[in-house]
């Protein structure tokens, strides 16, 4: 997602004063675009109501000011769309199209609409259309690579407006007339230069300024770099730069005016700043920070920040509005940076720079997670061993850093996995990112990001032939599928994880997969298969003498038999679970297992046995200091006593339960007085 400030003359003025950051030129184009909003569409001419949002297309080469024009148009017409403006970038800075699935999810997040982890593109785009239905919003879709990307995101809301920015026509979207951009007019181009150089240098030689604008072909990106170069050299004459660019063009220098100005600016940068600029081509497609530049160049964080600020001053970078110091590389410069890095840096040095960056991200994530483990002496020791630049002063500071840098970290993971040359570091980065997200955000809130990371882990594991990692990734993906209701998808992943666990000889993964298969069958209502798979997992645990897990699996088997109505089998397994927890000394689990045993006895038509088991369970719950379980059991006792014809005793137990709940929780959290199942605590929900 992007939320850019309005650019001046086609690019943001990195070095210009904020007060002067007004949009320049493009008067004709803006007039045409505003008129196009009011134009009668083909559907209206045919007597039909427009089924979808109107689309305006701004087409132009990178560096032509297409995004700036779109932002200015949005600023001028935003008041017509009271529900707000949404922005999305449809291509990464290097030109790689962003998957529609990711864009739709980002837009839903901006709308505060929760999207299930792992949802497919069709589901997400349908959710987006539903969220936008009936609204009056303006969507700015920047850097569209194809018509399919835009079409998939179009709202079925005729009162919405979509402003798309692309390199050319979007063939396939009906009733769209592109506004094609060339260079700025001479007056606007000179005004853009003036904001960098000051009026005096332009006034003394206005013809030289016009000649320089002509050499840059009015392209805002080239003019910005030229202006930044002049601003950093107060003694240089505008005419000298104009003559140099003309000479380069006459000598047949390769590339566009932007490429020629870029080479000139780069060649006159200080050595360290020039090297950092080249190595930024190896950074993930996201805003860069001083840590990124420091790791790529192998220099200190302070030196990297100084170099980045120097690059900002000449227009090669632009600062990002962020709580952290972050910088954006203009998209039109990315191809030039890559070409420069490949021509002036050895391949081994580029790979080393990428490795240093991944290692820095790993260490920052380790520090980010360790700061939350304040009670762990090992975590404190690890923190102290880190350099001061990698430490966070507090858990809150670490959480804020993770929130800001999360898109960059996810982009780094995707880039590292796609690269394929640094899989070991990529695996470490993914592991630390998952742990940091869980520590600061929580599994549920971070589920969409975790799903993507686990899919990348699976890609690496399959590419490298790592069955243990493949099993872990499949189990994690299966869990996330199960949590979002895709139980059959989860079942497929659990079975694949079982095969991978057996291939790796990993008893944990094998046992966990068998139990998860059973859980999926139980969720699907196939209780016979669920009991069978739980039984296989139980045999595995018993073979390894894992008594605690065996007791828990006895309970799961008992639950499956209970759902199937086989109360005799259920009672046998719950008694085994009770015995297992008692031998293991797990008092809370013992109490809960007794509670479930009493429930099944009641279902089996044995109220007297259920009454005795309930009383025993209450005693164990008291020892476990589980007040809510005691209250639930008191209510069950009351129901049983009612059925046995003792309403007085039943009332006493209900009063006791209500008193416990009032003492345990605020009034609005207390369960109702009617003795329903809302107060009951099932071992299946808690243990599973």
C-alpha positions as CSV (number, residue, x, y, z in Angstrom):
1,X,0.0,0.0,0.0
2,X,1.3,3.5,-0.7
3,X,0.3,6.8,0.7
4,X,2.5,9.3,-1.1
5,X,2.6,13.0,-0.7
6,X,1.8,15.0,-3.8
7,X,4.8,15.1,-6.1
8,X,5.9,18.3,-7.8
9,X,6.1,18.1,-11.6
10,X,6.0,14.3,-11.5
11,X,8.3,13.3,-8.6
12,X,8.4,14.2,-5.0
13,X,10.8,17.1,-4.4
14,X,13.1,15.5,-2.0
15,X,15.4,18.5,-1.5
16,X,12.8,21.2,-2.0
17,X,11.2,23.1,1.0
18,X,7.9,21.6,2.0
19,X,6.2,25.0,1.7
20,X,7.1,25.1,-2.0
21,X,5.9,21.6,-2.8
22,X,3.2,22.6,-5.2
23,X,2.2,20.7,-8.3
24,X,3.5,22.2,-11.5
25,X,2.1,22.1,-15.0
26,X,-0.2,19.4,-16.5
27,X,-3.1,21.9,-16.7
28,X,-4.4,20.4,-20.0
29,X,-4.2,16.8,-18.7
30,X,-6.0,17.6,-15.5
31,X,-8.8,19.3,-17.4
32,X,-9.2,16.3,-19.6
33,X,-9.2,13.9,-16.7
34,X,-11.8,15.9,-14.8
35,X,-13.9,16.1,-17.9
36,X,-13.6,12.3,-18.3
37,X,-15.2,11.8,-14.9
38,X,-18.3,13.6,-16.1
39,X,-18.3,11.9,-19.5
40,X,-21.3,9.8,-20.4
41,X,-20.3,6.2,-20.4
42,X,-21.2,3.5,-23.0
43,X,-23.6,1.8,-20.6
44,X,-25.5,5.1,-20.1
45,X,-25.7,5.7,-23.8
46,X,-27.1,2.2,-24.2
47,X,-29.7,2.9,-21.6
48,X,-28.1,0.7,-18.9
49,X,-26.9,1.7,-15.5
50,X,-23.1,1.4,-15.2
51,X,-22.4,-1.8,-13.3
52,X,-18.9,-0.9,-12.1
53,X,-16.8,2.1,-11.1
54,X,-15.5,4.5,-13.8
55,X,-11.8,4.0,-14.6
56,X,-9.5,6.9,-15.5
57,X,-6.1,5.9,-17.0
58,X,-2.9,7.9,-16.8
59,X,-0.3,6.4,-19.0
60,X,3.4,7.3,-19.2
61,X,6.9,6.1,-18.8
62,X,8.4,5.8,-15.3
63,X,9.8,9.3,-14.5
64,X,7.2,11.1,-16.5
65,X,5.3,12.3,-13.5
66,X,2.4,9.9,-13.9
67,X,2.0,9.2,-10.2
68,X,2.2,12.8,-9.3
69,X,-0.5,13.7,-11.8
70,X,-2.7,10.9,-10.3
71,X,-2.1,12.2,-6.8
72,X,-3.0,15.8,-7.9
73,X,-6.2,14.6,-9.5
74,X,-7.1,12.7,-6.4
75,X,-6.4,15.8,-4.3
76,X,-8.7,17.9,-6.5
77,X,-11.7,15.5,-6.6
78,X,-11.4,13.7,-3.2
79,X,-14.1,15.8,-1.7
80,X,-16.6,14.2,-4.1
81,X,-15.9,10.8,-2.5
82,X,-16.8,11.1,1.2
83,X,-16.0,7.5,2.0
84,X,-12.3,8.2,1.5
85,X,-9.3,7.3,-0.8
86,X,-7.6,3.9,-1.0
87,X,-4.2,3.5,-2.6
88,X,-2.4,0.4,-3.8
89,X,0.8,-0.1,-5.8
90,X,0.4,-3.0,-8.4
91,X,4.0,-3.5,-9.3
92,X,7.1,-3.7,-7.1
93,X,9.8,-1.0,-7.7
94,X,11.8,-3.4,-9.9
95,X,8.7,-4.0,-12.2
96,X,7.5,-7.3,-10.8
97,X,3.7,-7.4,-10.7
98,X,2.3,-7.6,-7.2
99,X,-0.1,-10.6,-6.9
100,X,-3.7,-9.6,-6.8
101,X,-4.2,-11.7,-3.7
102,X,-1.7,-9.5,-1.8
103,X,-3.2,-6.2,-3.1
104,X,-6.7,-7.2,-2.2
105,X,-5.7,-8.3,1.3
106,X,-3.9,-4.9,1.8
107,X,-7.0,-3.0,0.6
108,X,-9.2,-5.0,3.0
109,X,-6.9,-4.3,5.8
110,X,-7.1,-0.6,5.0
111,X,-10.9,-1.0,5.2
112,X,-10.7,-2.8,8.5
113,X,-12.2,-5.9,7.0
114,X,-10.6,-9.1,8.4
115,X,-9.5,-11.5,5.7
116,X,-8.9,-15.2,6.5
117,X,-5.4,-16.4,6.3
118,X,-4.6,-18.3,3.1
119,X,-7.7,-17.1,1.4
120,X,-7.5,-17.4,-2.4
121,X,-7.5,-14.5,-4.8
122,X,-11.2,-15.0,-5.9
123,X,-12.4,-15.0,-2.3
124,X,-10.4,-11.9,-1.4
125,X,-11.5,-9.9,-4.4
126,X,-15.1,-10.9,-3.8
127,X,-14.8,-9.7,-0.2
128,X,-13.3,-6.4,-1.5
129,X,-16.2,-5.9,-3.9
130,X,-18.7,-6.5,-1.1
131,X,-16.8,-4.1,1.2
132,X,-17.0,-1.4,-1.5
133,X,-20.5,-2.0,-2.6
134,X,-22.7,1.0,-2.2
135,X,-19.8,3.3,-1.2
136,X,-18.4,6.4,-2.7
137,X,-14.6,5.8,-2.7
138,X,-11.7,6.8,-4.8
139,X,-9.1,4.1,-5.6
140,X,-5.7,5.0,-6.9
141,X,-4.0,2.0,-8.4
142,X,-0.5,2.9,-9.2
143,X,2.0,1.2,-11.6
144,X,-0.5,-1.3,-13.0
145,X,1.3,-4.0,-15.0
146,X,-1.8,-5.4,-16.8
147,X,-5.5,-4.9,-17.3
148,X,-6.1,-8.1,-15.4
149,X,-4.7,-6.6,-12.2
150,X,-7.0,-3.6,-12.4
151,X,-10.1,-5.5,-13.5
152,X,-9.8,-7.9,-10.6
153,X,-10.0,-5.0,-8.1
154,X,-12.7,-2.9,-9.8
155,X,-15.6,-2.3,-7.4
156,X,-19.1,-3.2,-8.5
157,X,-20.1,0.3,-7.4
158,X,-20.8,3.0,-10.1
159,X,-20.4,5.8,-7.5
160,X,-16.7,4.8,-7.0
161,X,-13.9,6.2,-9.1
162,X,-10.7,4.3,-10.0
163,X,-7.6,6.2,-11.1
164,X,-5.1,3.7,-12.7
165,X,-1.5,4.5,-13.5
166,X,0.3,2.4,-16.1
167,X,3.0,2.4,-18.7
168,X,0.5,2.0,-21.5
169,X,-3.1,1.2,-22.5
170,X,-5.0,-1.3,-20.4
171,X,-6.6,-3.3,-23.2
172,X,-9.5,-5.3,-21.9
173,X,-11.1,-2.7,-19.6
174,X,-14.0,-1.2,-21.5
175,X,-14.7,2.5,-21.9
176,X,-11.3,3.7,-20.8
177,X,-9.5,6.5,-22.6
178,X,-5.8,6.9,-21.6
179,X,-4.3,10.3,-20.7
180,X,-0.8,9.8,-22.2
181,X,2.0,12.0,-20.7
182,X,5.0,13.5,-22.4
183,X,7.4,16.0,-20.9
184,X,6.6,19.1,-18.9
185,X,6.1,22.4,-20.7
186,X,9.2,24.6,-20.7
187,X,7.8,27.1,-18.2
188,X,7.0,24.3,-15.7
189,X,10.3,22.5,-16.2
190,X,12.2,25.7,-15.5
191,X,10.1,26.3,-12.4
192,X,11.0,22.8,-11.2
193,X,14.7,23.5,-11.6
194,X,14.3,26.9,-9.8
195,X,13.1,25.2,-6.7
196,X,16.5,23.5,-6.4
197,X,18.8,26.1,-7.7
198,X,17.2,29.2,-6.5
199,X,15.9,32.0,-8.7
200,X,19.2,33.9,-9.1
201,X,21.0,31.2,-11.0
202,X,18.0,30.9,-13.4
203,X,17.5,34.6,-13.8
204,X,21.1,35.3,-14.8
205,X,20.9,32.8,-17.6
206,X,17.3,31.9,-18.5
207,X,18.3,30.5,-21.8
208,X,20.6,28.0,-20.2
209,X,17.7,26.8,-17.9
210,X,15.5,26.3,-21.0
211,X,18.3,24.4,-22.7
212,X,18.8,22.2,-19.7
213,X,15.0,21.5,-19.6
214,X,15.2,20.6,-23.3
215,X,18.2,18.3,-22.7
216,X,16.1,16.5,-20.0
217,X,13.1,16.4,-22.5
218,X,10.9,17.9,-19.8
219,X,11.0,14.6,-17.9
220,X,10.4,15.5,-14.2
221,X,12.6,12.7,-12.8
222,X,15.6,13.9,-14.9
223,X,14.9,17.5,-14.0
224,X,14.8,16.6,-10.3
225,X,18.2,14.9,-10.5
226,X,19.7,17.8,-12.5
227,X,18.3,20.3,-10.0
228,X,19.6,18.2,-7.0
229,X,23.1,18.1,-8.6
230,X,23.1,21.9,-9.1
231,X,21.8,22.5,-5.6
232,X,24.7,20.5,-4.2
233,X,27.2,22.5,-6.3
234,X,26.5,26.2,-5.8
235,X,29.4,27.2,-7.9
236,X,28.3,25.2,-11.0
237,X,26.6,27.1,-13.8
238,X,23.4,25.9,-15.2
239,X,24.8,26.3,-18.7
240,X,27.7,23.9,-17.9
241,X,25.3,21.1,-17.0
242,X,23.2,21.8,-20.1
243,X,26.2,21.7,-22.4
244,X,27.5,18.5,-20.8
245,X,24.2,16.7,-21.3
246,X,23.9,17.9,-24.9
247,X,27.4,16.7,-25.5
248,X,26.6,13.3,-24.1
249,X,23.6,13.1,-26.3
250,X,25.6,14.1,-29.4
251,X,28.3,11.6,-28.6
252,X,25.8,8.9,-28.7
253,X,25.7,8.1,-24.9
254,X,23.4,5.3,-24.3
255,X,20.0,5.6,-22.6
256,X,17.4,8.3,-22.0
257,X,18.0,11.8,-20.6
258,X,17.2,10.3,-17.2
259,X,19.9,7.7,-17.6
260,X,22.5,10.3,-18.6
261,X,21.7,12.6,-15.7
262,X,21.7,9.7,-13.3
263,X,25.2,8.6,-14.5
264,X,26.5,12.1,-14.1
265,X,25.1,12.4,-10.5
266,X,26.4,9.0,-9.6
267,X,29.9,9.6,-10.9
268,X,30.3,12.7,-8.8
269,X,29.1,11.2,-5.5
270,X,31.5,10.5,-2.7
271,X,32.8,6.9,-2.8
272,X,30.8,5.5,0.1
273,X,27.5,7.2,-1.0
274,X,28.0,5.9,-4.5
275,X,28.6,2.4,-3.4
276,X,25.6,2.4,-1.0
277,X,23.5,3.7,-3.9
278,X,24.6,0.8,-6.1
279,X,24.0,-1.8,-3.4
280,X,20.5,-0.6,-2.8
281,X,19.6,-2.5,-5.9
282,X,20.1,-5.7,-3.8
283,X,17.6,-4.5,-1.1
284,X,14.0,-5.9,-1.0
285,X,11.3,-3.9,-2.8
286,X,10.4,-1.8,0.2
287,X,11.5,1.4,1.9
288,X,15.1,1.2,3.0
289,X,16.4,2.2,6.4
290,X,19.9,2.9,7.8
291,X,20.3,-0.7,9.0
292,X,19.6,-1.9,5.5
293,X,22.2,0.4,4.0
294,X,24.7,-0.4,6.8
295,X,24.4,-4.2,6.2
296,X,24.6,-4.0,2.4
297,X,27.8,-1.8,2.5
298,X,29.3,-3.3,5.7
299,X,29.6,0.1,7.4
300,X,28.3,1.6,10.6
301,X,24.6,2.6,10.9
302,X,25.6,6.3,11.5
303,X,27.7,6.3,8.3
304,X,24.9,4.7,6.4
305,X,22.4,7.2,7.5
306,X,24.7,10.1,6.6
307,X,25.1,8.6,3.1
308,X,21.3,8.1,2.7
309,X,20.7,11.8,3.7
310,X,23.3,12.8,1.1
311,X,21.5,10.8,-1.6
312,X,18.2,12.5,-0.6
313,X,19.8,15.9,-1.1
314,X,20.5,15.2,-4.7
315,X,17.1,13.6,-5.4
316,X,18.3,10.0,-5.7
317,X,16.2,9.0,-2.7
318,X,13.1,10.5,-1.0
319,X,12.3,10.3,2.7
320,X,9.2,8.3,3.7
321,X,6.7,9.6,6.3
322,X,7.4,7.0,9.0
323,X,8.2,6.8,12.7
324,X,11.5,5.4,11.7
325,X,14.1,6.9,9.3
326,X,13.1,5.3,6.0
327,X,13.8,6.1,2.4
328,X,12.2,5.2,-0.9
329,X,14.1,4.7,-4.2
330,X,12.1,6.2,-7.1
331,X,10.8,3.4,-9.2
332,X,12.2,4.9,-12.4
333,X,15.7,4.5,-10.9
334,X,15.6,0.8,-10.1
335,X,16.6,-0.5,-13.6
336,X,19.4,2.0,-13.7
337,X,20.6,0.9,-10.2
338,X,20.6,-2.8,-11.2
339,X,22.5,-2.1,-14.4
340,X,25.1,0.0,-12.5
341,X,25.6,-2.6,-9.8
342,X,26.1,-5.4,-12.3
343,X,28.6,-3.4,-14.2
344,X,30.7,-2.0,-11.3
345,X,30.3,-4.7,-8.5
346,X,31.6,-8.3,-8.6
347,X,28.9,-11.0,-8.4
348,X,30.5,-12.3,-5.3
349,X,30.3,-8.9,-3.6
350,X,26.6,-8.5,-4.5
351,X,25.9,-12.0,-3.0
352,X,27.9,-11.1,0.1
353,X,25.9,-7.8,0.5
354,X,22.6,-9.8,0.3
355,X,24.0,-12.3,2.9
356,X,25.0,-9.4,5.2
357,X,21.5,-7.9,4.9
358,X,19.7,-11.2,5.7
359,X,22.0,-11.8,8.7
360,X,21.3,-8.2,10.0
361,X,17.6,-8.9,9.7
362,X,17.9,-12.2,11.6
363,X,19.8,-10.5,14.4
364,X,17.3,-7.6,14.6
365,X,14.4,-10.1,14.8
366,X,16.2,-12.1,17.5
367,X,16.6,-8.9,19.5
368,X,13.0,-7.9,18.8
369,X,11.8,-11.2,20.2
370,X,14.3,-11.5,23.1
371,X,13.2,-8.1,24.5
372,X,9.8,-9.7,25.3
373,X,11.4,-12.5,27.3
374,X,12.3,-10.4,30.3
375,X,12.1,-13.4,32.7
376,X,14.6,-15.4,30.8
377,X,18.2,-15.2,31.9
378,X,19.3,-16.7,28.6
379,X,17.4,-14.1,26.6
380,X,18.9,-11.3,28.7
381,X,22.4,-12.8,28.1
382,X,21.8,-12.9,24.3
383,X,20.6,-9.3,24.3
384,X,23.7,-8.1,26.1
385,X,25.9,-9.9,23.6
386,X,24.4,-7.9,20.7
387,X,25.9,-4.6,19.6
388,X,24.1,-1.5,21.0
389,X,22.9,-0.6,17.5
390,X,20.9,-3.9,17.4
391,X,19.2,-3.6,20.8
392,X,15.8,-2.2,21.5
393,X,15.3,0.0,24.6
394,X,11.9,-1.6,25.5
395,X,9.3,-4.2,24.2
396,X,7.2,-1.3,23.0
397,X,10.0,0.1,20.8
398,X,10.6,-3.4,19.4
399,X,6.9,-3.8,18.6
400,X,6.8,-0.4,16.9
401,X,9.9,-1.3,14.8
402,X,8.3,-4.7,13.8
403,X,5.1,-3.0,12.8
404,X,6.9,-0.4,10.6
405,X,9.4,-2.8,9.1
406,X,7.1,-5.8,8.7
407,X,6.4,-5.1,4.9
408,X,10.1,-4.8,4.3
409,X,10.9,-8.0,6.3
410,X,8.2,-10.0,4.4
411,X,9.6,-8.6,1.1
412,X,13.1,-9.7,2.2
413,X,11.8,-13.2,2.9
414,X,10.2,-13.4,-0.5
415,X,13.3,-12.1,-2.3
416,X,15.6,-14.5,-0.5
417,X,13.5,-17.5,-1.3
418,X,13.2,-16.5,-4.9
419,X,16.9,-15.9,-5.1
420,X,17.6,-19.5,-4.0
421,X,21.3,-18.9,-3.4
422,X,21.1,-18.2,0.4
423,X,18.5,-20.7,1.5
424,X,20.2,-21.3,4.9
425,X,20.0,-17.6,5.8
426,X,16.5,-17.5,4.3
427,X,15.3,-20.3,6.6
428,X,16.8,-18.6,9.6
429,X,15.1,-15.3,8.7
430,X,11.7,-17.0,8.3
431,X,12.1,-18.8,11.6
432,X,13.0,-15.6,13.5
433,X,10.2,-13.6,11.7
434,X,7.6,-16.1,12.7
435,X,8.8,-16.1,16.3
436,X,8.9,-12.3,16.5
437,X,5.4,-12.0,15.0
438,X,3.9,-14.5,17.4
439,X,5.7,-12.8,20.4
440,X,4.5,-9.2,19.5
441,X,1.3,-9.7,17.5
442,X,0.0,-13.1,18.4
443,X,-0.8,-16.1,16.2
444,X,-4.3,-15.1,15.3
445,X,-3.6,-11.5,14.4
446,X,-0.5,-12.4,12.4
447,X,-2.1,-15.5,10.7
448,X,-2.2,-13.9,7.2
449,X,1.5,-13.1,7.3
450,X,2.4,-16.4,8.9
451,X,0.5,-18.3,6.2
452,X,2.7,-16.6,3.6
453,X,5.9,-17.3,5.4
454,X,5.1,-21.0,6.0
455,X,4.3,-21.4,2.3
456,X,7.8,-20.0,1.6
457,X,9.3,-22.4,4.1
458,X,7.6,-25.2,2.2
459,X,9.0,-23.9,-1.1
460,X,12.6,-24.0,0.3
461,X,12.1,-27.4,2.0
462,X,10.8,-28.9,-1.2
463,X,13.6,-27.3,-3.3
464,X,16.3,-28.5,-0.9
465,X,14.8,-31.9,-0.1
466,X,14.3,-31.2,3.6
467,X,11.5,-33.6,4.8
468,X,11.6,-32.4,8.4
469,X,11.2,-28.7,7.4
470,X,8.5,-29.8,4.9
471,X,6.6,-31.6,7.6
472,X,6.7,-28.6,9.9
473,X,5.6,-26.2,7.2
474,X,2.7,-28.5,6.2
475,X,1.6,-28.8,9.8
476,X,1.6,-25.1,10.3
477,X,-0.3,-24.5,7.1
478,X,-2.8,-27.2,8.0
479,X,-3.4,-25.5,11.4
480,X,-4.0,-22.2,9.7
481,X,-6.4,-23.8,7.2
482,X,-8.2,-25.5,10.0
483,X,-8.6,-22.3,11.9
484,X,-10.2,-20.6,8.9
485,X,-12.7,-23.3,8.2
486,X,-10.8,-25.0,5.3
487,X,-10.9,-28.3,7.0
488,X,-10.6,-30.5,3.9
489,X,-7.5,-28.5,2.7
490,X,-6.1,-28.9,6.2
491,X,-6.7,-32.7,6.0
492,X,-4.7,-32.9,2.8
493,X,-1.8,-30.9,4.3
494,X,-1.8,-33.1,7.5
495,X,-1.6,-36.3,5.4
496,X,1.3,-34.8,3.4
497,X,3.0,-33.8,6.7
498,X,2.6,-37.4,7.9
499,X,4.4,-38.7,4.8
500,X,7.2,-36.1,5.3
501,X,7.5,-36.9,9.0
502,X,7.9,-40.6,8.3
503,X,10.5,-39.8,5.5
504,X,12.4,-37.7,8.0
505,X,12.1,-40.2,10.8
506,X,10.7,-37.4,13.0
507,X,8.5,-39.0,15.7
508,X,7.2,-35.6,16.9
509,X,6.0,-34.6,13.4
510,X,4.6,-38.1,12.7
511,X,2.6,-38.2,16.0
512,X,1.4,-34.6,15.6
513,X,0.3,-35.3,12.0
514,X,-1.7,-38.4,13.0
515,X,-3.4,-36.5,15.7
516,X,-4.2,-33.6,13.4
517,X,-5.6,-35.9,10.8
518,X,-7.9,-37.3,13.5
519,X,-8.9,-33.7,14.5
520,X,-9.7,-32.8,10.9
521,X,-12.0,-35.9,10.6
522,X,-13.7,-35.0,13.8
523,X,-14.3,-31.5,12.6
524,X,-15.8,-33.1,9.4
525,X,-18.1,-35.2,11.5
526,X,-16.4,-38.5,10.6
527,X,-16.0,-39.7,14.3
528,X,-15.1,-43.3,13.4
529,X,-12.1,-42.2,11.4
530,X,-11.3,-39.6,14.0
531,X,-11.2,-42.2,16.8
532,X,-9.0,-44.5,14.5
533,X,-6.4,-41.8,13.9
534,X,-6.4,-40.7,17.5
535,X,-5.8,-44.4,18.3
536,X,-2.8,-44.5,15.9
537,X,-1.4,-41.3,17.6
538,X,-2.0,-42.9,21.0
539,X,-0.1,-46.1,20.0
540,X,2.8,-43.9,18.9
541,X,2.9,-42.0,22.3
542,X,2.6,-45.2,24.3
543,X,5.6,-46.7,22.3
544,X,7.6,-43.7,23.4
545,X,6.3,-43.8,27.0
546,X,4.9,-40.3,26.7
547,X,2.3,-40.6,29.5
548,X,1.0,-37.0,29.6
549,X,0.3,-37.0,25.8
550,X,-1.1,-40.5,26.0
551,X,-3.6,-39.4,28.6
552,X,-4.6,-36.4,26.5
553,X,-5.2,-38.7,23.5
554,X,-7.3,-41.1,25.5
555,X,-9.5,-38.0,26.1
556,X,-9.7,-37.2,22.4
557,X,-10.6,-40.8,21.6
558,X,-13.3,-40.6,24.3
559,X,-14.7,-37.4,22.8
560,X,-14.9,-39.0,19.4
561,X,-16.8,-42.0,20.7
562,X,-19.1,-39.7,22.7
563,X,-20.0,-37.7,19.5
564,X,-20.6,-41.1,17.8
565,X,-22.9,-42.2,20.7
566,X,-20.6,-45.1,21.7
567,X,-20.8,-44.2,25.4
568,X,-19.2,-47.5,26.6
569,X,-16.0,-46.9,24.6
570,X,-16.1,-43.3,25.6
571,X,-16.3,-44.2,29.3
572,X,-13.4,-46.6,29.0
573,X,-11.1,-44.0,27.3
574,X,-12.0,-41.2,29.7
575,X,-11.3,-43.5,32.7
576,X,-7.9,-44.2,31.1
577,X,-7.3,-40.5,30.7
578,X,-8.2,-39.9,34.4
579,X,-5.8,-42.6,35.4
580,X,-3.0,-41.2,33.2
581,X,-3.4,-37.7,34.6
582,X,-3.4,-39.0,38.1
583,X,-0.2,-41.0,37.6
584,X,1.4,-38.0,35.9
585,X,0.4,-35.7,38.8
586,X,-1.4,-33.2,36.6
587,X,-4.1,-32.0,39.0
588,X,-5.9,-29.5,36.6
589,X,-6.0,-32.0,33.8
590,X,-7.2,-34.7,36.2
591,X,-10.0,-32.5,37.3
592,X,-11.1,-31.7,33.8
593,X,-10.9,-35.3,32.7
594,X,-13.2,-36.3,35.7
595,X,-15.6,-33.5,34.6
596,X,-15.8,-35.1,31.1
597,X,-16.2,-38.6,32.5
598,X,-19.2,-37.3,34.6
599,X,-20.7,-35.8,31.4
600,X,-20.4,-39.1,29.5
601,X,-21.9,-41.0,32.5
602,X,-24.8,-38.7,32.4
603,X,-25.2,-39.2,28.6
604,X,-25.1,-42.9,29.1
605,X,-28.0,-42.8,31.6
606,X,-26.0,-43.3,34.8
607,X,-27.0,-40.3,36.9
608,X,-25.9,-41.8,40.2
609,X,-22.4,-42.6,38.9
610,X,-22.3,-39.1,37.3
611,X,-23.2,-37.6,40.7
612,X,-20.3,-39.3,42.4
613,X,-17.8,-38.5,39.7
614,X,-18.9,-34.8,39.7
615,X,-18.3,-34.6,43.4
616,X,-14.8,-36.1,43.0
617,X,-14.1,-33.7,40.1
618,X,-15.1,-30.7,42.3
619,X,-12.6,-31.8,44.9
620,X,-9.8,-32.0,42.3
621,X,-10.9,-28.7,40.8
622,X,-10.6,-27.1,44.2
623,X,-7.1,-28.5,44.6
624,X,-6.3,-27.1,41.1
625,X,-7.7,-23.7,42.2
626,X,-9.9,-23.7,39.0
627,X,-13.0,-21.7,40.2
628,X,-14.8,-21.7,36.9
629,X,-14.5,-25.5,36.5
630,X,-15.8,-25.8,40.1
631,X,-18.8,-23.6,39.2
632,X,-19.5,-25.6,36.0
633,X,-19.5,-28.8,38.0
634,X,-21.8,-27.4,40.6
635,X,-24.2,-26.5,37.9
636,X,-24.0,-30.0,36.4
637,X,-24.6,-31.5,39.9
638,X,-27.7,-29.3,40.2
639,X,-29.0,-30.6,36.9
640,X,-28.3,-34.2,37.9
641,X,-30.0,-33.7,41.3
642,X,-33.1,-32.2,39.6
643,X,-33.3,-35.4,37.5
644,X,-32.9,-37.5,40.6
645,X,-35.8,-35.7,42.3
646,X,-33.9,-33.5,44.8
647,X,-34.7,-29.8,43.9
648,X,-33.6,-28.4,47.2
649,X,-30.1,-29.8,46.9
650,X,-30.0,-28.7,43.3
651,X,-30.9,-25.1,44.3
652,X,-28.0,-25.0,46.8
653,X,-25.5,-26.1,44.2
654,X,-26.7,-23.4,41.8
655,X,-26.4,-20.7,44.4
656,X,-22.9,-22.0,45.2
657,X,-22.0,-21.8,41.5
658,X,-23.3,-18.3,41.1
659,X,-21.3,-17.1,44.2
660,X,-18.1,-18.6,42.7
661,X,-18.6,-16.9,39.4
662,X,-19.4,-13.5,41.0
663,X,-16.2,-13.7,43.0
664,X,-14.1,-14.9,40.0
665,X,-15.1,-12.4,37.3
666,X,-16.9,-9.0,36.7
667,X,-20.6,-9.1,36.5
668,X,-20.7,-8.8,32.7
669,X,-18.6,-11.9,32.4
670,X,-20.6,-14.1,34.7
671,X,-22.4,-17.0,33.1
672,X,-26.2,-17.1,33.2
673,X,-28.2,-18.6,36.0
674,X,-30.0,-21.2,33.9
675,X,-27.3,-23.8,34.1
676,X,-26.7,-24.0,30.4
677,X,-23.6,-25.3,28.8
678,X,-22.0,-21.8,28.6
679,X,-20.3,-22.4,31.9
680,X,-18.9,-25.8,31.0
681,X,-15.3,-26.2,30.2
682,X,-14.6,-29.1,27.8
683,X,-11.3,-30.7,27.8
684,X,-11.5,-31.0,24.0
685,X,-11.7,-27.3,23.5
686,X,-9.0,-26.5,26.0
687,X,-6.6,-29.3,25.1
688,X,-7.0,-29.3,21.3
